[in-house]
């Protein structure tokens, strides 16, 4: 069996990926390892014999695919983390992660561990794969004995990782148990979207155009269609309302009800779509022209007599606000006259096949730029240098290009489903590759008892990070507990913790906290892990 696996590395690779993925789906008490189980299955196979290994290229390819797609996905929201309301949370995350790195360094030196093992413990205790990848890249570049160079960091990571996940799950559970939802108040954007029909009767609304009313009252809704007598039409910016008009209002329920009261009163029954004049369709954004543009800049009412009411991205419907930037793979709900609908469809593309393909040129150029950035040495105090490497370089470039959305003919954003597929494939290739390559040394370390110190050190680092972040979030920043749970998950850059937080809170507010700190946390861990290697 061992000889067969040694002679057939592709069979070994996909066996590890398949078994690991199935194991990751096993849930105990609502918790599962997810794709991280691939690492442990790889360790198990690698532990069978020192001859069982995989080419270095496997985990390197997985690494660059994973971190680049994460960056591109997080890029559009990254600049938003610098807003005042998120700045405090990001500063707190950097402070907590720095304190945790200091503790890891002190414990590693006290226990006589190598700097590589200490850095690995830190990345495992904070469950950050890109940071581990940066450590491995640094080690492979600075050590001639590459096999041993990657062993110590992976050992530390693997031993500390389980408690890094479980410790944060306990922190989220405890925070929610102690403070519950008593300080959380929902916002309009957290509510489901509804269609309400308003009858225009108010004197302050009749005779006014829709754009004036929207600006004056600060409405966050879409007025999708108006029925006047026997005619239905899509209202443009200069459309003047008249008494007796029936207006369909799309938006969060509380905001929609406020708009209805301002316009007059709720109609006796909801206005059905008259498909003899208008049509409404869901269509994919697959053409290049609308990608990377704000909905307002598309000027759909003026060009096509059409309007977007909703944007579905992933599994979530969003109100089609004018400032939303469209991404490939978005599904937009468009209302337009029946005779103009074919033009609108051609404009957006509406091709699922196109979305299943990636722009190979843009994707490759982005990766090349990221890899080149990762080679640039950055000076450290004291005369040392560090590189962002194959983990940090593609991540930073991915964030920048994701925020740009597009540059001339190049569309940097990937279709949503393609991004998720590449990200998952990259993650499992990386985890499987490093797991198999380090499995035998990992088993040898645990069997000899040397892993106990690593386990205790990793647990201490995780506990410090969890307690400090929860205390700062509640006592200093006074963040609502549901959002704080997401910040804890984002600081840990751990999707399993986020999923657990959403399950505990019963709403999507943890997603807000997670997205606001994830990019900063990832970059901070990559830098701090390499600082531990230097000192």
PyMOL commands that set and color helices and strands:
alter all, ss='L'
color gray80, all
select helices_A, chain A and resi 2-7+9-24+34-46+56-82+84-110+115-125+129-142+146-179+188-190+210-217+253-263+295-298+300-304+341-348+352-355+360-375+389-404+416-448+451-476+481-491+495-505+509-534
alter helices_A, ss='H'
color red, helices_A
select strands_A, chain A and resi 193-200+222-228+231-233+246-252+264-266+278-284+306-313+316-319+331-337+377-379+385-387+406-407+410-411
alter strands_A, ss='S'
color yellow, strands_A
deselect
rebuild
show_as cartoon
